[in-house]
Amino acid sequence: MKKTLLTLLIVCAGCSSTNYNYEVHLKYDDGEGTMHLYNGADYADAMSYIKEYEKSHGDMVLIKTEK
């Protein structure tokens, strides 16, 4: 029983530690798709990029993907 619980704990811990990439994409004016601009180190980095460049670049979107 202890081995089963330990195995289950290890499997669940591996699933919960998934890392993500945060990509910033520029929206096209016609609303048809996006263009990749920047890979953020983390969520806060990607959001600061959007806030810093939104006035000069236009509408941007944050896309969260698994590593």
C-alpha positions as a Markdown table, in Angstrom:
| # | Residue | x | y | z |
|---|---|---|---|---|
| 1 | Met | 0.0 | 0.0 | 0.0 |
| 2 | Lys | 2.8 | 2.4 | 0.9 |
| 3 | Lys | 4.5 | 1.8 | -2.5 |
| 4 | Thr | 1.3 | 2.5 | -4.3 |
| 5 | Leu | 0.8 | 5.8 | -2.5 |
| 6 | Leu | 4.4 | 6.8 | -3.1 |
| 7 | Thr | 4.2 | 6.0 | -6.8 |
| 8 | Leu | 0.9 | 7.9 | -7.1 |
| 9 | Leu | 2.4 | 10.9 | -5.3 |
| 10 | Ile | 5.5 | 11.0 | -7.6 |
| 11 | Val | 3.3 | 10.8 | -10.7 |
| 12 | Cys | 1.0 | 13.6 | -9.5 |
| 13 | Ala | 4.0 | 15.8 | -8.6 |
| 14 | Gly | 5.4 | 15.4 | -12.0 |
| 15 | Cys | 2.1 | 16.4 | -13.6 |
| 16 | Ser | 1.7 | 19.5 | -11.5 |
| 17 | Ser | 5.1 | 20.9 | -12.2 |
| 18 | Thr | 4.5 | 21.6 | -15.9 |
| 19 | Asn | 6.4 | 24.6 | -17.1 |
| 20 | Tyr | 5.0 | 27.0 | -19.6 |
| 21 | Asn | 6.3 | 29.4 | -22.3 |
| 22 | Tyr | 4.6 | 32.8 | -22.5 |
| 23 | Glu | 4.6 | 34.1 | -26.1 |
| 24 | Val | 3.6 | 37.6 | -27.1 |
| 25 | His | 2.0 | 37.8 | -30.5 |
| 26 | Leu | 1.0 | 40.9 | -32.5 |
| 27 | Lys | -2.6 | 40.9 | -33.8 |
| 28 | Tyr | -3.0 | 41.7 | -37.5 |
| 29 | Asp | -5.2 | 44.8 | -38.3 |
| 30 | Asp | -7.7 | 42.7 | -40.3 |
| 31 | Gly | -8.2 | 40.3 | -37.3 |
| 32 | Glu | -6.9 | 37.3 | -39.3 |
| 33 | Gly | -4.2 | 35.8 | -37.1 |
| 34 | Thr | -1.1 | 36.9 | -35.2 |
| 35 | Met | 2.6 | 37.2 | -35.6 |
| 36 | His | 5.1 | 36.0 | -32.9 |
| 37 | Leu | 7.1 | 38.8 | -31.4 |
| 38 | Tyr | 8.6 | 37.8 | -28.0 |
| 39 | Asn | 9.2 | 34.9 | -25.6 |
| 40 | Gly | 8.8 | 36.0 | -22.0 |
| 41 | Ala | 10.9 | 34.4 | -19.3 |
| 42 | Asp | 7.7 | 34.2 | -17.2 |
| 43 | Tyr | 4.2 | 35.6 | -17.1 |
| 44 | Ala | 5.3 | 38.9 | -15.5 |
| 45 | Asp | 8.0 | 39.4 | -18.1 |
| 46 | Ala | 5.6 | 38.8 | -21.0 |
| 47 | Met | 3.0 | 41.2 | -19.5 |
| 48 | Ser | 5.6 | 43.9 | -19.0 |
| 49 | Tyr | 6.7 | 43.6 | -22.6 |
| 50 | Ile | 3.0 | 44.1 | -23.7 |
| 51 | Lys | 2.6 | 47.1 | -21.5 |
| 52 | Glu | 5.9 | 48.7 | -22.7 |
| 53 | Tyr | 5.3 | 48.2 | -26.4 |
| 54 | Glu | 1.5 | 48.3 | -26.8 |
| 55 | Lys | 1.4 | 52.0 | -27.8 |
| 56 | Ser | 4.1 | 51.6 | -30.6 |
| 57 | His | 3.1 | 48.1 | -31.8 |
| 58 | Gly | -0.6 | 48.0 | -31.4 |
| 59 | Asp | -2.8 | 45.2 | -30.0 |
| 60 | Met | -0.9 | 42.2 | -28.7 |
| 61 | Val | -2.0 | 38.9 | -27.2 |
| 62 | Leu | -0.4 | 36.6 | -24.7 |
| 63 | Ile | -0.3 | 32.9 | -25.6 |
| 64 | Lys | 0.5 | 30.3 | -22.9 |
| 65 | Thr | 2.1 | 27.1 | -24.3 |
| 66 | Glu | 3.6 | 24.1 | -22.6 |
| 67 | Lys | 7.4 | 23.6 | -22.8 |
